[in-house]
C-alpha cells in the first residue's frame, strides 16, 4: 500500500514538473513574441530585456537566439553578436545561419582559424551560398598571398569580382579586390574599387581608412581633406578621426581652419565636454596655456555643465605654465568644494597626474584609489593603476583591469597600448602584437601608435609590413617628420633605394626644419649602397656648414675612416679641423677616441681628463675614459667610475657600468643591489630585467628570490634574443619546469654554441629529463671550450659524474 502511495506521489511530482516545464517554455515564447513586437517598433532596449527573459526560461530557444544575435550585430556590437551566434551553433551545430554569420564575422576580423572552422561546416550544407563562397575566396586569397602564388591570387580575385556582381552587398569580396589593387600599387584602380565598396557599405570604417592611404599615395590633398571631413560626420563618436583632421590642418599650418573647425563642433546647448576639450587642447598647443586659460574663463563665466572638470583643466594649464604649487592648491580647493560626481573623479585624476609630475606617487595612488572606489571603470584612473601594476610586475592583475576597461571603451588606443605592455611584460608576444595593431586601428593610424607598432614589426624582421603601417599613417599626416624619417630608415634597411629616396624628397619638401633628418638619411642611403667615396665627399661638404649639422658630418667622416681601418687618415683630418677650431668639444672627443684606437692611451686619457675638467657633467666622456682605463688599469678605472658617480649620481648608464664591474669582481650581491635600483627606476628595460633575473637565479636559492626572478623574466618567454632565452630557460629549470626550460635552452644553445654557461644549463636540463646521452654529450662539449671558469668546470664535472650510463636509462 505504501509503495503504491509512493508511486502516486512520484507520478504527481513528475506531472507537476512536466507542467512547470511546459509553462516555462510557454512563458519564454510569450517573451519572444513581445521582443519581436518591440523590435518591429524600434524599441531595442525593451526588446533586449524580453530576449533576456526568454533565455532565462529557455536557454535553447533557437529563433530567439538567432534574432537577438542579428539585432546585436546590426547595432554594431560584433563581440556580443559573435558570442550569441557561437552559443547557438554549440547547441545546434548544423544551424546554417549561425555558421554563415560566424564565418563572415571571423573573416572580417582577421580570425582566419575560426573563419575556416565555421565556413567548413556551412559549406557542407550550402556550397553555393554567396556568403560561404565569399569567405572561402578570402581564405584562398590569404593562403595565396602567404605562398606568393600569383595564379592562385588571381583566381581568388576573379571569384571576388564575380561575387560583387552577384551579391554587391557583401563586404568581403570588396576587401579582396581593394587589397589586391593596393598590393599591386595600382592606386587609381584601388580608389575606384573603394568607391564601389563605400557605396555598398559606407559604415565600414576600414574602407575609409584605406581610402585615406590611397589618396595619400596619389597626392590628392583636396580629396583627402574631404574624405576626413566626411569621416568626422559619419563617425562622430570616434575622437581619432577628429584628431586626424586636426593633424591634417596643422600639417599645412592652417591654424585658422583648425580653430574654426573646432569651434563649429561645439554646440552651446550640449553637455558633452569632448568638443570643448578638443578646442582647449588646440589652443594650449598652439598659443600656450594663457590662451587656454582665457578660453576656460569665458566658458566658466556662462551657464556650463561639468564645472569641476573645466576648473580642473584650468588648474592643469596653470601647472603646465610653471605655477605648479599654485595649480595643485587651486585644484585641491576645487575638489574639496565639489559634490561627488563623475566630474569630481576626473578632477582627481588630473590632480593625480600633477602629483606624479612632482614625484608624489603616494598622493597620486591615494587619489586613484578614491576614484576607483567610487567608479571601478573610470578610464583615466584605470590607466594609472594599470601602469603601476605593470611596473610592479603584477601583469595578471593589470590585464584583468585593462580588459574590463576595454569592454566599456573598446576604441581607446591608450588602453590597448597599456594592454600590449602588460602582455609584453608577461611574455605573450602574440597578444602584444595584436594589441599594438588594434591600437593603430583605434587611433586612426595616429603617429605615436603607428611608430610603436612599426618598431615591433621591424624587430620581428617584418620591415615590409612596418613600412605599410607608416605609409597608412602618412595618409593621415603626410608631412609628419617622425613618420617620414622612420619610413626612410626602414626602406634603407630593406634596400629599397627608390622608396628611401622618395622619403628623403618628401622630408626635404617640408623646409629647413628637416635638414638634419634629410642629411642623416642621405648619408645612411649612400653608406648602405656602398658609395664610400661619395659618402665621404658628402659628409665633408656638410662639415663645412658648421653647427650641429657640421658635428654630425665630422663624426661621420671619422667613423668612415675608422671603418676603413685608416686611423692615420682620421687623425690627420681631426688635426686639420682642430687647427681651425681648437676648442671644439666634439672634435676633441673624437681626437681622444682615435688616439685610444691607435694605442696612444696616455694622450687619450689626457684629452678626456681635460674635457672633464671643463665639463664634469659629461656622461659620455666619463664612460669613454672608464672604458679606456678598464682594459689596462682596473684600479684606476674603478677610481674614475667612483668620480663619475659622484659627479652624476643619477646616471643610469654609470650605474649599469657599476653593476657590471661588481659582477666581474665577484660581488654578486652588490651587483644585484645596483640592478634592483635600476629596475625600480625603469622596470621597462628588458636588458636590466634580464641581468637582474639572471643574477638572482645564479646567486640565490631561496624561493622568494626565484619567484622574484620569474616575475621579472616572464617577458623573456619565447624571446629571439638567445641570452634572454637562456635566462628564462634557467629560471624555468630552477623552478622545476623542465619542459619549458628545454625549449628555451635548446634555442639559446643553437644560437650560442660556444657559450659555456648556456651549454651547462642545457646539459643540466637534459639530465633532469633523464636524457642522459644528450646530457653527457652537451656537458662534454663545454670541457672542450676555452675560457671556462674554474667554478663552472667543477659544476660540469660534478654533473657528468652524476649521470647514469646510457644502458641504465635506455637513452
C-alpha positions, 0 to 999 in steps of 0.5 A: 500500500505504501509503495503504491502511495509512493508511486502516486506521489512520484507520478504527481511530482513528475506531472507537476514538473512536466507542467512547470516545464511546459509553462516555462517554455510557454512563458519564454515564447510569450517573451519572444513574441513581445521582443519581436513586437518591440523590435518591429517598433524600434524599441531595442532596449525593451526588446533586449530585456524580453530576449533576456527573459526568454533565455532565462526560461529557455536557454535553447530557444533557437529563433530567439537566439538567432534574432537577438544575435542579428539585432546585436550585430546590426547595432554594431556590437560584433563581440556580443553578436559573435558570442550569441551566434557561437552559443547557438551553433554549440547547441545546434551545430548544423544551424546554417545561419549561425555558421554563415554569420560566424564565418563572415564575422571571423573573416572580417576580423582577421580570425582566419582559424575560426573563419575556416572552422565555421565556413567548413561546416556551412559549406557542407550544407550550402556550397553555393551560398554567396556568403560561404563562397565569399569567405572561402575566396578570402581564405584562398586569397590569404593562403595565396598571398602567404605562398606568393602564388600569383595564379592562385591570387588571381583566381581568388580575385576573379571569384571576388569580382564575380561575387560583387556582381552577384551579391554587391552587398557583401563586404568581403569580396570588396576587401579582396579586390581593394587589397589586391589593387593596393598590393599591386600599387595600382592606386587609381584602380584601388580608389575606384574599387573603394568607391564601389565598396563605400557605396555598398557599405559606407559604415565600414570604417576600414574602407575609409581608412584605406581610402585615406592611404590611397589618396595619400599615395596619389597626392590628392590633398583636396580629396583627402581633406574631404574624405576626413571631413566626411569621416568626422560626420559619419563617425562622430563618436570616434575622437581619432578621426577628429584628431586626424583632421586636426593633424591634417590642418596643422600639417599645412599650418592652417591654424585658422581652419583648425580653430574654426573647425573646432569651434563649429563642433561645439554646440552651446546647448550640449553637455558633452565636454569632448568638443570643448576639450578638443578646442582647449587642447588646440589652443594650449598647443598652439598659443600656450596655456594663457590662451587656454586659460582665457578660453576656460574663463569665458566658458566658466563665466556662462551657464556650463555643465561639468564645472569641476572638470573645466576648473580642473583643466584650468588648474592643469594649464596653470601647472603646465605654465610653471605655477605648479604649487599654485595649480595643485592648491587651486585644484585641491580647493576645487575638489574639496568644494565639489559634490561627488560626481563623475566630474569630481573623479576626473578632477582627481585624476588630473590632480593625480597626474600633477602629483606624479609630475612632482614625484608624489606617487603616494598622493597620486595612488591615494587619489586613484584609489578614491576614484576607483572606489567610487567608479571601478571603470573610470578610464583615466584612473584605470590607466594609472593603476594599470601602469603601476601594476605593470611596473610592479610586475603584477601583469595578471592583475593589470590585464584583468583591469585593462580588459574590463576597461576595454569592454566599456571603451573598446576604441581607446588606443591608450588602453590597448597600448597599456594592454600590449605592455602588460602582455609584453611584460608577461611574455605573450608576444602574440597578444602584444602584437595584436594589441599594438595593431588594434591600437593603430586601428583605434587611433586612426593610424595616429603617429605615436601608435603607428611608430610603436607598432612599426618598431615591433614589426621591424624587430620581428624582421617584418620591415615590409609590413612596418613600412605599410603601417607608416605609409597608412599613417602618412595618409593621415599626416603626410608631412609628419617628420617622425613618420617620414624619417622612420619610413626612410630608415626602414626602406634603407634597411630593406634596400629599397633605394627608390622608396628611401629616396622618395622619403628623403624628397618628401622630408626635404619638401617640408623646409629647413626644419628637416635638414638634419633628418634629410642629411642623416638619411642621405648619408645612411642611403649612400653608406648602405649602397656602398658609395664610400667615396661619395659618402665621404665627399658628402659628409665633408661638404656638410662639415663645412656648414658648421653647427650641429649639422657640421658635428654630425658630418665630422663624426661621420667622416671619422667613423668612415675612416675608422671603418676603413681601418685608416686611423692615420687618415682620421687623425690627420683630418681631426688635426686639420679641423682642430687647427681651425677650431681648437676648442671644439668639444666634439672634435676633441672627443673624437681626437681622444677616441682615435688616439685610444684606437691607435694605442696612444692611451696616455694622450687619450686619457689626457684629452678626456681628463681635460674635457672633464675638467671643463665639463664634469657633467659629461656622461659620455666622456666619463664612460669613454675614459672608464672604458679606456682605463678598464682594459689596462688599469682596473684600479684606476678605472674603478677610481674614475667610475667612483668620480663619475658617480659622484659627479652624476649620481643619477646616471643610469648608464654609470650605474649599469657600468657599476653593476657590471664591474661588481659582477666581474669582481665577484660581488654578486650581491652588490651587483644585484643591489645596483640592478634592483635600483635600476629596475625600480627606476625603469622596470621597462628595460628588458636588458636590466630585467634580464641581468637582474633575473639572471643574477638572482637565479645564479646567486640565490636559492631561496624561493622568494628570490626565484619567484622574484626572478620569474616575475621579472623574466616572464617577458623573456618567454619565447624571446629571439634574443638567445641570452634572454632565452637562456635566462628564462630557460634557467629560471624555468629549470630552477623552478622545476619546469623542465619542459619549458626550460628545454625549449628555451635552452635548446634555442639559446644553445643553437644560437650560442654554441660556444657559450659555456654557461648556456651549454651547462644549463642545457646539459643540466636540463637534459639530465633532469629529463633523464636524457642522459646521452644528450646530457653527457654529450652537451656537458662534454662539449663545454670541457672542450671550450676555452675560457671556462671558469674554474667554478663552472668546470667543477659544476660540469664535472660534478654533473657528468659524474652524476649521470647514469650510463646510457644502458641504465636509462635506455637513452 
